[in-house]
Amino acid sequence: MEAMLGDEAEAFLRAYREPRAYGLRLNGRKLDDIRIPRERLRERFRLEPVPWCPDGFYYAPETRPGPHPYHMAGLYYIQEPSAMLPAELLDVRPGEIVLDLAAAPGGKATQIAARLDGRGLIVANEVNPVRARALVENIERMGLANAVVLNEHPGRLAMRFPAFFDAVLLDAPCSGEGMFRKNPDAVRHWSEAVVRHCAALQADILDEAAKMVRPGGRLVYSTCTFNREENEETIARFLERRPDFELRRSLRLWPHRERGEGHFAALLVRRRDAHAIYSDAGTGRPAGARPARGRGGGFSRAPDPQAFARFRSFAQEALPGFSPEEDLPEGGPLVSGGQLFWLPDGGGRLGPHLLDGLRAIRPGLCLGELPRTGFVPSHALALRVRASSARHILDFAADAPEVAAYLRGETLTADASLTGWVLMAVDGLPLGWGKAVDGRINNRLPKGLRRP
């Protein structure tokens, strides 16, 4: 570090003896719906702006926003402040098709989705199946409809989506030097051999990421480590291999200069005159390539002609203020594994055939399950809709005992005249479903989300 920082090395090391910063990003869509003043929210968590992220704020750790019901309702995403930099550098614009190649647990993917403002599409991929499930949970908690989650190897995606995306983010696996203050295990696992291993892995993944950027598109490479081998040197070697890319900007955040743990990010742009592999018409695959087989599901747009009609019937009864034409992004219904999804197509660029054979663990917004008769709404749908769209809503203050009871999975009492699906909410923000019958609300919060 002395070679990199010179006279600042002492200040850098001293920063590791000081308390770390804590951050969160507010969810603009949910912020519009909450029925408490924004100033009261800022006071509740003692929020202070993060300079490089308009939606980012530092919070006082003793205010504990994680256990608060607002977190379960998707009002904010708890994220280390430095980690907010790469998605901002990507400069996503509404309507674009964007890939987050190593997306779990979802901080940057949900940040990208916020920049899309409901238009376009975010494809969030995670190669680790366990982490991919956490990614799905966070995307659903934030109420996103224009997101697809994949659990695939980057090489398989590069074969399926050559020169496809307007922007790609690769927050690469790294040696984690920027996490030493936050995570003591990162110190114990660090070694020069780990740095060399990470640099080799990063080069491989970066090459696959580059294949998926359209000419004129953008690629951001980032790490949460400090050494040059995994950062500037990785970028320099990449540019030697790929002269069709140009480095537009690189940034570092240091813990002794900024309130954050540290990050590196580089913005690369693919030349508009770059030679690209174009897809066969209508397949999205490189010329001559065969579709991936043996894994993933077979998808088709609502093979059961009654599937979406059953959802409409449910919505007319339980969500009279919800309109698929107005409240869902461009796309269409898709049935997989007994569930009905809404697949966002990014303006017609992504169809079900492009997911066939891939492990698409969330092919869009899950609307609900399709039993033999009727329709069972999903938790993801509850967090997507606005409370005002529901016919029946039970809305409580954040400190109400009913909120705590609901989050524990308990049955609540209700007026005997209330029947059917009920949207449970906290200060105007949906928390999940309940089913009213015989003077009680049967709790439909997924068991994996219930609190002890």
N, C-alpha and C positions, 0 to 999 in steps of 0.2 A: 504493500500500500504506500510505503514511502516513495517508491519509484514513480507511482502514479500521481500521488498527491503532494509530494514535496513537503513544504512547510505546513500544509493542512493536515498531515497525517495524524498529528497529535490531537487535533480537534475531532477528527474522524473517530479515533479510538476512544476519546472521552465521551462521545455521543452514546457509546454502548453501555456506559454506566448511568445513563439518564433514562427516565421512563419513555416508553415508546408512544407513538401517536395512534389513536383509534379513529376509524372513519366509517362513514356510511354514505350511500347514494339514495336520494329521495326518488321515488317513482312518480313522475309527473302526472301520469294518468290517474293514479290513486289519490295524489295530492289534490287534484281538482274535486274529488268526491268527499273528502273527509269533512265532517261537520264541526270541526273546532278551528279557531283562528290559527293561521300559520305561525304567528308570533308565539302563541302558546306552545306549539310544537317545538319551536326553536328553544324556548325556555326550558321545556321538559327535559330535553337531552343536552342542553347547553351547546348548541350547534354553532360552529364557526366555519366559514367557507374554505374549501380546498382550492388554492389558486388555479390549478390546471384542469379543474373539472367543474363546470357550471352547476351540476346537480350534486356535487360531492361536498361533504361536511365532516369536520372533526367533531367528535362527541366526547363528553366526559365519561370515562369508563365506569364510574360509580353510578351513573344513571341507568346502566344495564338495558340497552334497547333490545338485546337478543331475546330475553324472556318476555318482553312486552307483547301484548296481543296485536299491536300494530305490525310487528314483524311477521306474525303468522298471516296477517291480512295482506302482506306484500307492499306495505307503504314504503319500505326501504330495503336496501341490500347492504349488509354489513361487509365492508371491503377495506382492506389496507389502503391508505391514501395513495401511496406510490403506484399501486397496481391499477389506479384509474388512468394513468398516463397513456398506455399503448392504444386503447380504444379511442381516446381523444385525438391522438396523432393520426389514426386511420382516417379521420375526417369523413365519416359515413354520411351519406345524403339520402333523404327519403326516396324510396322507389328502387334503391340498389339491391342487388343480390350479393350477400356477404357470407363468407365462410369463416368461422372460428374453428381452427383445425384441432386445437388441444384445449377444449372449452371448459372442462370441469374445474371447479364446482359451479361456474356460471356467472361469475362477476362481470367479466368482460363481454360475454355473450348478451347478458341482459342490458349492459350499458350500450352496446351496439344497437340492440332492439329499440332502446329509447330514442336513439338518434334517427332511426328509420321512421319513427312517428306513425307506426301502423301501416306504412306502405313499404313495398318491397318484401324482402325475405332474409332471415338469418338462418343459416344451416350451422348448427352447433354439433361438433363431433368430439367424441372422447373414446380413446382406444381401450381404456380400462372399464370393464363392465360395472364394477361397483361404483366407481366415480361417475359413470354415465347415468346411473340411477339418481345420484345426488343432483346431477345437472338437470335432469327432468324435473325433479321436485322444485328446484329453484326457479326454473323457467315457468312452471305452472303457478308457483306462489306469486310471481310478479304479474300474472294475468296476461301472458303473451299469447297471441293467436297466430302471428306471422313467424313462427319458429318451427323448424324440424330438427330433431335430435337423432344423430347417428352414432353407432358404436362400431367404428370401422378403422382399419389400418390406413394410414395416409396414402400408401401406394394404390390400394384398391379405389380410393376416391379419385386419385389422379387419372386412373384409367377411365373412370366413368364421367368425370367432369373436366375434360381438357379445355383450357382457355375459356372457362365458363363464368367465373365470378368477377364482379366489378371490384371487389376488395377482399383481401384475405388477411386474417390475423393469425400469427403463430407466436403464442406465448410458450416458448420452448421449455421442455424439461431441462433443468440446469443444476449446478452444484449448490445453489441456494445461499450464497454468501450474504445476500441482502436480508435473509431471514434469521441471522444469528441471534439478534436481540429478541425477536419474537418467538423463535423456536429453538431451544437449546439442543434438541436432537440433531438439528442441521449442522451444528458445530462438531458433534461426535462423528457424524457420517462423512465429513469433508476430508478429502485428501487430494493430492496432485493427480493420482490415478483416476479419481472421480471426475476431476476437471477434464482430463483427456478423454475419458469415456463420454462425458456429456457433449464435448465439442464434436466428436465423431457422430454421435446420434443427432445432434442439432443439424449438422451438414446434410445428413440423409433426409431428415424431415423437411428442411428448408428447400431442398431440391424438389421434393414432391409438391410442396406448397406452391412453388413457382410455376409448375406446370398448369395449375388451375386458375392462374390470373389471366384475364383477357388482355390483349394489347391495349395500352392506355390505362390499365387498371393498377391498383395499389396493393402493396404487400408490406405489412408491418411485422418486423421480427423483434421480439422482446424477451428479456430474461430478468430474474430477480437476483442476479449475481454481479460481482464487480470486476472480475479478472478480464483482461483483454482477449484471452484466447477464446472465450465463449461469446464475446461481443464483437469488438471492432475487427479482430482477426477472422472470426467466422464470416462476417460480412465481406471482408476483403477477398477471402478465398471464394466465396459465392460469386462475387462480381467477376472474378477471373473465369469461372465456369459458365457464367450466364451474362454475356455482354449485352443481351437484350434488356437488361435491367440497369437502372441508374439509381444511385443513392441521392435522395433529396434532402434528408435531414437525419441526424442522430442526436439523441438526448440522453443525459444521465441525471438521475436524482440521487443525491448523497444525503445520508442521515444527519450530517453535521451542518448541511446547508439548508435543508428543507425539513418540514415536519412529516417524516415518512421513513420507511425502512430502506429505501433505495431501489432503483430500477434502471434498466437500459432499454432503449427502444430506438429502432431505425426504420425510417420510411423509405421504401423502395418503390419505384414506378417502372412498369414495363413499357418499353418504347412502343409507340403506335405502329411503327413499321416492323415490329418483331414478327418473325415467322411463327405462326401458330398452327397447331393441329386442329382442324375444324371437324365437327361431328358429322356423322351420317345424318341426313335429313330425318328428323322425327325420332332419333334414337338417343341422342346425347352421348354416343360412344365414339371413340376414335374409329376411323375407317378400318374395317376388317376385324374389329375387336368383337369378341363374343360377350354376351351379358354374364355377369357374375352369377354363379349358381351354387347351390348346396347350403347357403346360409340366408338368413333373413326371410321375409315373408313375400307372398305374392299379393300384389295390391291391384285393385281396380276401383274405378269410381262407382260406388254404391251398386254392386252386382244385384243386391236385393232392392227392387224398385220401391219397396215400401219403407226402406230403412230411414231415409231422410224425412219421409212423410210422417213416420212415427215421432221423430224429433220435433217436427213442426207442430204436431198435435200436442205434445208435451209443452212446448214453448207457448202455444196459444193459451193453455190453461195456467201454467205456473209462471211464465215470463211474458206477459202481454206487452210489456214495453220493450221487448227485444226483437230486433228484425235481422235475420241472417244477411239480407241484402245490404243493410246499412251498418251492422255492427261486427261483421266478419270481413277479413281482407279478401282480395281477389283469390279465387280458388274454387274448390268444390268438395263434395262429400266423398269419403273413402271408408270402406269397411275392412277391418283387419282383426282377426281373433275375437270375434263377437263384440267388437267395439266400433262405434261410429266416430270417425275423425273428420275434421275440416282441414284439408290439405291446402295450404296457401301456395299459389303457383307463381308468385312473383311476376305478375303481368303476363302469364302464359308461358314462362320459360321453364318451369318445373312441373312435370307431369308424373303420374304414378309409375309410368314405365321406367323413369330414371331411378326410382327407389327399388324396383324389383330386383331381388337377389342381395340387396344390402340389408344390414341390420339396422333398420329404422325403428328405434324403440319408441319414438314419438313422432309419427308421420303427420305432424300438425296438431291442432287443438283437439283433444279428446272431448267430444260432446257428451258421451255416455255409453252405457252398455245396452245391448240388444237381446233381452231375454225372449222367450217364446212369444210373449205378448207384452205390449206396453213399451216403456222406455224408462231407464234409470239414469238420471243425470250424473255427470262426473264431478268430482271435487274441482278439477281444473275449470269446468264451466262456471262453477260458483264464483271462483276467484277472477274469472274473466268478465262476467256481466256486472253492470252497475246495480246497486241495491234498488234504485228507483224503478228498475225494469220488472221487479218481482211483484206478483199479486199479493203474496203474504211475506212479510218481513218482520222479524223480531230484532230490533236494533237497540243495543245497550251501550252505556258508557264504558270506557276501558276498565274502570275499577269496579264495575258491577259484579256481584257474585255469580250471576248467570253466565257471564263470559268465562270466568274461571271454570265453572262447572262444565260448560260446553267443551272447552279445550281439554278437559279431563275425560271426555267421552261419556258424561253422565246424561241421563234422561231428564228433561225439564218439564215442568208443568205448563199447561196452556189452557186457554178458554175452551170449553167443551165444544163450542160451535166452530172452532178452527179445524179444518181438515185439509190434507194434501201436503204438497211440498212447501217448505218454508225456508226462506233464505235467512240464515243467522248472520248478524252483522255487529261490528263494533264501531261506534261513532261514524256510521254511514259507509263503512268498508265491509264487504262480505267476508265471512270467515269460513262458510261451508253450508251444507244442507242439513235440514232436519225434516222429519216426516210426522205431521200432526195427526193423531188418532186418539179418540176417547179421552181428551183432556190432557194428553201428554205429548211431548216432542221427542220422538225417537231420534237418537243422535246418529247422524250419518257421516261424521268426521272420520276419515280413514284411520284405522287403528294404529298405523305406523306413525301418525302425526300427533296422537294424543299424548298429553302430558301426565306424568305420575301424580 
